Amino acid sequence: MDLRPGAENRQKREWLRRDARPALAKEGSLAPFRQFFATSPVSCPYIVGRAERKLIVELGGNGAALFYDDLSRAGFRRSHGFAYRPACRGCSSCVPVRIAVDRFGHTRSIRRIRNTNRDLSGRLLAAHATPEQFRLFSAYQRSRHSDSDMASMSYGDYRGMVEDTPVRTAIVESRDTSGELLAASLIDLLDDGVSAVYSFYDPQQPRRSLGTWSILWLVEQCRRHGQPYVYLGYWIADSPKMAYKARFPALERLAGGAWTEFTSDAAGPLPFPPPQAREG
């Protein structure tokens, strides 16, 4: 399976983009014929004491993939058949970030993670759920996110998360030399790279830093196929679950409608923390 759209699809997408450009310019929006909705406020899952609202739009029809490509560049993410982005009043903590593949370099901590996982190999597959994936997903949720709604997902729920998609979606399975599944990543294939939708891995092997390794695998695959970006979703400085993204080199952020080099108080990316021995 190739990360890039096929030649026929690329030509069709160029025709669609060319025909849509005058209408988009006239309307001054991403999609003049799509209707966006704002959700009601709910408790923010990332910052205690704050409320979360989302701007959502349904994906569908022949132009869904093209529309979603543009939405991704505008800071949207996907869940099932919808794209969304935060629209919280008085809060702009969720910052869209992506890795610029051509500028990505190997830091000492990244080389360590690569060496630790040199026995792993990833494979890009069609977005089909399997019981093996679900067992790994459930173990990960119980260990890392036991207080979230995802921890109680059934196999049917998981299958919907993987297979209910109107765009070009795939799943990466990472296995060791014995064939054991240690990590998986659900990704969307875009015209300028990939969007990492959700990753999960064996929680009993913390020394491998499998979450980071999964992103490194995507970076290398994009480099191999000439795709410029890996979209990581939102960086949130005040959320430990989301702040780790600042550790990746060559990070860009979306601010004021433009992607710019990510900067923080530290000079350059922070090192990934050293691996920890498994407890118990």
Secondary structure, DSSP 4 states (H G I P E B T S, - for coil): --SSPPHHHHHHHHHHHHHHHHHHHHHTSS-TT--EEEPPPEE-SSSTT-EE-EEEEE--STTHHHHHHHHHHTT-EEETTEEEEE--TT----EEEEEEGGG----HHHHHHHHHTTT-EEEEEES---HHHHHHHHHHHHHH-TTSGGGG--HHHHHHHHH--SS-EEEEEEE-TT--EEEEEEEEEETTEEEEEEEEE-TT-GGG-HHHHHHHHHHHHHHHTT--EEEEEEE-TT-HHHHGGGGSTTEEEEETTEEEE---SSSSPPPPPPP-PPP-
